């Protein structure tokens, strides 16, 4: 773990700018080693460098928080992700649900889906965006539906 941060220091010393993949990999390493605070410090450094976290970055943090039993923090990251315009994927939702279910929470949460990313124009007339409602269960509002 420390070796990874030594490489980050070497990058900074050589005036090389880490990209989103570099930060996401380091955040993942922190989460896997239960160093959640360090992961959030990296997220802050990433954002202050002008880089935008992607779905992988956010999902990694959500999963790390959930496994560290920091469910309110995991939900906060989820909400930040949605407010940032990043749509969650199945892996994101699974990480959040798994954390809540592991803690015995059958109904994980409800979210204000008005903060959802704006719907993209439909690819065809048959594909219309669903209307947004003020609060719906997380399972129905922000996570993609399972294919039939």
GUTI-680454 format. One record per residue (C-alpha): chain; residue number from 1; x, y, z. Coordinates in nm, 2 decimals. Layout:
<sites>
+--------+-----+--------+--------+--------+
| cadena | num |     xx |     yy |     zz |
+--------+-----+--------+--------+--------+
|      A | NUM |      X |      Y |      Z |
...
+--------+-----+--------+--------+--------+
</sites>
This chain:
<sites>
+--------+-----+--------+--------+--------+
| cadena | num |     xx |     yy |     zz |
+--------+-----+--------+--------+--------+
|      A |   1 |   0.00 |   0.00 |   0.00 |
|      A |   2 |   0.27 |   0.25 |   0.10 |
|      A |   3 |   0.46 |   0.17 |  -0.22 |
|      A |   4 |   0.16 |   0.29 |  -0.43 |
|      A |   5 |   0.18 |   0.62 |  -0.24 |
|      A |   6 |   0.55 |   0.64 |  -0.29 |
|      A |   7 |   0.49 |   0.62 |  -0.67 |
|      A |   8 |   0.23 |   0.90 |  -0.64 |
|      A |   9 |   0.49 |   1.11 |  -0.46 |
|      A |  10 |   0.74 |   1.03 |  -0.74 |
|      A |  11 |   0.49 |   1.14 |  -1.00 |
|      A |  12 |   0.44 |   1.47 |  -0.82 |
|      A |  13 |   0.82 |   1.52 |  -0.78 |
|      A |  14 |   0.86 |   1.46 |  -1.16 |
|      A |  15 |   0.58 |   1.71 |  -1.22 |
|      A |  16 |   0.36 |   1.44 |  -1.37 |
|      A |  17 |  -0.01 |   1.48 |  -1.31 |
|      A |  18 |  -0.20 |   1.17 |  -1.20 |
|      A |  19 |  -0.51 |   1.10 |  -1.40 |
|      A |  20 |  -0.85 |   0.97 |  -1.29 |
|      A |  21 |  -0.74 |   0.61 |  -1.34 |
|      A |  22 |  -0.44 |   0.66 |  -1.11 |
|      A |  23 |  -0.66 |   0.83 |  -0.84 |
|      A |  24 |  -0.93 |   0.56 |  -0.88 |
|      A |  25 |  -0.68 |   0.28 |  -0.84 |
|      A |  26 |  -0.53 |   0.44 |  -0.52 |
|      A |  27 |  -0.88 |   0.50 |  -0.38 |
|      A |  28 |  -0.96 |   0.13 |  -0.45 |
|      A |  29 |  -0.64 |   0.03 |  -0.27 |
|      A |  30 |  -0.73 |   0.24 |   0.03 |
|      A |  31 |  -1.09 |   0.11 |   0.05 |
|      A |  32 |  -0.97 |  -0.25 |   0.03 |
|      A |  33 |  -0.73 |  -0.19 |   0.31 |
|      A |  34 |  -1.01 |  -0.01 |   0.51 |
|      A |  35 |  -0.83 |   0.33 |   0.50 |
|      A |  36 |  -1.15 |   0.51 |   0.42 |
|      A |  37 |  -1.03 |   0.85 |   0.54 |
|      A |  38 |  -0.73 |   0.83 |   0.31 |
|      A |  39 |  -0.96 |   0.74 |   0.02 |
|      A |  40 |  -1.16 |   1.05 |   0.08 |
|      A |  41 |  -0.84 |   1.26 |   0.10 |
|      A |  42 |  -0.75 |   1.12 |  -0.24 |
|      A |  43 |  -1.10 |   1.21 |  -0.37 |
|      A |  44 |  -1.05 |   1.57 |  -0.25 |
|      A |  45 |  -0.70 |   1.58 |  -0.41 |
|      A |  46 |  -0.84 |   1.44 |  -0.73 |
|      A |  47 |  -1.12 |   1.70 |  -0.75 |
|      A |  48 |  -0.88 |   1.99 |  -0.65 |
|      A |  49 |  -0.66 |   1.87 |  -0.95 |
|      A |  50 |  -0.95 |   1.95 |  -1.18 |
|      A |  51 |  -1.03 |   1.58 |  -1.24 |
|      A |  52 |  -1.39 |   1.45 |  -1.22 |
|      A |  53 |  -1.46 |   1.13 |  -1.04 |
|      A |  54 |  -1.64 |   0.87 |  -1.26 |
|      A |  55 |  -1.88 |   0.59 |  -1.18 |
|      A |  56 |  -1.59 |   0.36 |  -1.09 |
|      A |  57 |  -1.44 |   0.61 |  -0.85 |
|      A |  58 |  -1.78 |   0.67 |  -0.67 |
|      A |  59 |  -1.87 |   0.30 |  -0.67 |
|      A |  60 |  -1.54 |   0.21 |  -0.51 |
|      A |  61 |  -1.60 |   0.47 |  -0.23 |
|      A |  62 |  -1.96 |   0.35 |  -0.18 |
|      A |  63 |  -1.84 |  -0.01 |  -0.16 |
|      A |  64 |  -1.55 |   0.08 |   0.08 |
|      A |  65 |  -1.79 |   0.28 |   0.31 |
|      A |  66 |  -2.04 |   0.00 |   0.31 |
|      A |  67 |  -1.78 |  -0.27 |   0.39 |
|      A |  68 |  -1.65 |  -0.04 |   0.67 |
|      A |  69 |  -2.01 |  -0.02 |   0.80 |
|      A |  70 |  -2.03 |   0.36 |   0.73 |
|      A |  71 |  -2.37 |   0.34 |   0.56 |
|      A |  72 |  -2.47 |   0.70 |   0.60 |
|      A |  73 |  -2.14 |   0.80 |   0.44 |
|      A |  74 |  -2.19 |   0.54 |   0.15 |
|      A |  75 |  -2.54 |   0.70 |   0.09 |
|      A |  76 |  -2.38 |   1.04 |   0.10 |
|      A |  77 |  -2.13 |   0.94 |  -0.17 |
|      A |  78 |  -2.42 |   0.80 |  -0.37 |
|      A |  79 |  -2.61 |   1.13 |  -0.34 |
|      A |  80 |  -2.30 |   1.33 |  -0.43 |
|      A |  81 |  -2.25 |   1.10 |  -0.74 |
|      A |  82 |  -2.60 |   1.16 |  -0.86 |
|      A |  83 |  -2.58 |   1.54 |  -0.80 |
|      A |  84 |  -2.26 |   1.54 |  -1.00 |
|      A |  85 |  -2.45 |   1.40 |  -1.30 |
|      A |  86 |  -2.29 |   1.06 |  -1.28 |
|      A |  87 |  -2.55 |   0.78 |  -1.33 |
|      A |  88 |  -2.51 |   0.48 |  -1.10 |
|      A |  89 |  -2.48 |   0.14 |  -1.26 |
|      A |  90 |  -2.58 |  -0.20 |  -1.13 |
|      A |  91 |  -2.25 |  -0.25 |  -0.95 |
|      A |  92 |  -2.30 |   0.08 |  -0.77 |
|      A |  93 |  -2.65 |  -0.02 |  -0.66 |
|      A |  94 |  -2.53 |  -0.36 |  -0.56 |
|      A |  95 |  -2.26 |  -0.22 |  -0.34 |
|      A |  96 |  -2.50 |   0.01 |  -0.16 |
|      A |  97 |  -2.78 |  -0.25 |  -0.13 |
|      A |  98 |  -2.53 |  -0.51 |   0.00 |
|      A |  99 |  -2.41 |  -0.28 |   0.27 |
|      A | 100 |  -2.76 |  -0.21 |   0.39 |
|      A | 101 |  -2.87 |  -0.57 |   0.38 |
|      A | 102 |  -2.56 |  -0.68 |   0.56 |
|      A | 103 |  -2.66 |  -0.44 |   0.84 |
|      A | 104 |  -3.01 |  -0.59 |   0.84 |
|      A | 105 |  -3.17 |  -0.29 |   0.66 |
|      A | 106 |  -3.43 |  -0.44 |   0.43 |
|      A | 107 |  -3.54 |  -0.10 |   0.30 |
|      A | 108 |  -3.21 |   0.07 |   0.22 |
|      A | 109 |  -3.32 |   0.43 |   0.16 |
|      A | 110 |  -3.53 |   0.67 |  -0.04 |
|      A | 111 |  -3.36 |   0.94 |  -0.24 |
|      A | 112 |  -3.47 |   1.28 |  -0.37 |
|      A | 113 |  -3.45 |   1.18 |  -0.74 |
|      A | 114 |  -3.49 |   1.54 |  -0.85 |
|      A | 115 |  -3.11 |   1.55 |  -0.82 |
|      A | 116 |  -3.09 |   1.28 |  -1.08 |
|      A | 117 |  -2.87 |   1.35 |  -1.38 |
|      A | 118 |  -3.08 |   1.50 |  -1.67 |
|      A | 119 |  -3.22 |   1.24 |  -1.90 |
|      A | 120 |  -3.04 |   1.20 |  -2.23 |
|      A | 121 |  -3.26 |   1.24 |  -2.54 |
|      A | 122 |  -3.41 |   0.91 |  -2.63 |
|      A | 123 |  -3.24 |   0.71 |  -2.90 |
|      A | 124 |  -3.57 |   0.62 |  -3.05 |
|      A | 125 |  -3.93 |   0.73 |  -3.00 |
|      A | 126 |  -4.00 |   0.40 |  -2.83 |
|      A | 127 |  -3.75 |   0.49 |  -2.56 |
|      A | 128 |  -3.89 |   0.78 |  -2.35 |
|      A | 129 |  -3.73 |   0.90 |  -2.03 |
|      A | 130 |  -3.93 |   0.81 |  -1.72 |
|      A | 131 |  -4.08 |   1.11 |  -1.53 |
|      A | 132 |  -3.90 |   1.21 |  -1.21 |
|      A | 133 |  -4.09 |   1.20 |  -0.89 |
|      A | 134 |  -3.99 |   1.37 |  -0.56 |
|      A | 135 |  -3.91 |   1.06 |  -0.36 |
|      A | 136 |  -3.91 |   0.70 |  -0.47 |
|      A | 137 |  -3.74 |   0.40 |  -0.33 |
|      A | 138 |  -3.37 |   0.38 |  -0.43 |
|      A | 139 |  -3.44 |   0.05 |  -0.61 |
|      A | 140 |  -3.68 |   0.21 |  -0.85 |
|      A | 141 |  -3.54 |   0.56 |  -0.89 |
|      A | 142 |  -3.17 |   0.57 |  -0.95 |
|      A | 143 |  -3.06 |   0.23 |  -1.04 |
|      A | 144 |  -3.09 |   0.07 |  -1.38 |
|      A | 145 |  -3.35 |  -0.19 |  -1.44 |
|      A | 146 |  -3.25 |  -0.55 |  -1.49 |
|      A | 147 |  -3.28 |  -0.66 |  -1.86 |
|      A | 148 |  -3.58 |  -0.88 |  -1.93 |
+--------+-----+--------+--------+--------+
</sites>
